Amino acid sequence: MTTTTTITTSSLFSIKLKEMMSRYGVTQTEIARILSVSQPYVSDVLRGLRGPLSQGHIHRLCEAYPFDLSALLTARAWTLG
């Protein structure tokens, strides 16, 4: 029996953002504060219930934390198609 894991492009952005948050110990609450959005909004983005963050939000995160700007922008582009 073969198990296949499928990662859809709609979740690629949230996967990259979660990886970076985990790597640098950044919480949803901290991201919400930096972006002036609610924590539930950040949670929805991370669960793929909302689209990826805007380019402006991504730039703001990368100014505040050592996140990989190129990786997040690429994941956003793939997610949006």
C-alpha positions, 0 to 999 in steps of 0.5 A: 500500500502506497501513501501519497501526501499531496500539498496543494498550492493553496497551502504552500504559503501557509506551510512556508510561513509556519516553517519560518515561525517555528524556526524563529519562535514567532507566535501568531499573536506577534505576527498579528501585532506587527501587521495590525491584524487580529490573531484569528486572521493570522490563524485562518491564513496559517490554516489556509482558510484565507489567502496568503498575506499581501506583499506589503504584509510579507515585507513588514514581517521580513523587516521585523523578523529574519524571515526569507522574503524571497521564499515567502513571495515565491510561495505567495505567487504559487498560491495565487497561481 
